[in-house]
């Protein structure tokens, strides 16, 4: 499982890369991989309001340090109690999908309304749908705005903005 967020660092002229390796060992790891992935994903949030930190999904602002960007990497290895690495592709795909969903949910919940306005939210949703479709998922994206909200029965959203 690979996430983007970390604690140790190495840097070049304009890019800082931070990486941590996490090893999860459990006697029933194949049953607990998703649970472990959720726990790890939630403890490494994407959103950061510090002006000198750029996260992969945060749009840089005029206050951000334009001279450096940060790439965050977290590598997670799942092991049985005997130390054998779990290599089942379906388990890793599921753990990654669950972790990605948890991290996106956390990012959306942590972002203040000033940064996560309707246009920014729509762009994130469109990007998620596009990524899922590119991966073979049967996903479509449609944005409903303005009078189309009222006509579609979304009066509360239409009236509230």
FENQUIKA-V608747 format. One record per pair of residues at least 4 apart in sequence whose C-alpha atoms are under 6 Angstrom apart, sorted by the first residue. I is the first residue (numbers start at 1). J is the second residue. Records with the same first field share a line. If there is no record, write none. Layout:
I = J + J
This chain:
1 = 76 + 96
2 = 74 + 75
3 = 73 + 74
4 = 72 + 73 + 74
5 = 44 + 72 + 73 + 74
6 = 18 + 19 + 20 + 72 + 73 + 74
7 = 20
8 = 18 + 19
9 = 17 + 18
10 = 17
11 = 15 + 16 + 17
14 = 67 + 68
15 = 68 + 69 + 70
16 = 70
17 = 70 + 71 + 72
18 = 72 + 73
19 = 73 + 74
20 = 74
21 = 75 + 76
22 = 76
23 = 76 + 77 + 78
24 = 78 + 79
25 = 79 + 80 + 81
26 = 80 + 81
27 = 80 + 81
29 = 33 + 80
34 = 95
37 = 41 + 95 + 99
38 = 99
41 = 99 + 103
46 = 107
47 = 107
51 = 63 + 64
52 = 64 + 65
54 = 70
60 = 64
78 = 85 + 86
79 = 83 + 84 + 85 + 86
80 = 84
96 = 100
106 = 110
113 = 117
116 = 120 + 121
132 = 137
133 = 137 + 139
144 = 149
145 = 149
148 = 152
149 = 154 + 158
150 = 154 + 155 + 158
155 = 159
156 = 160
157 = 161
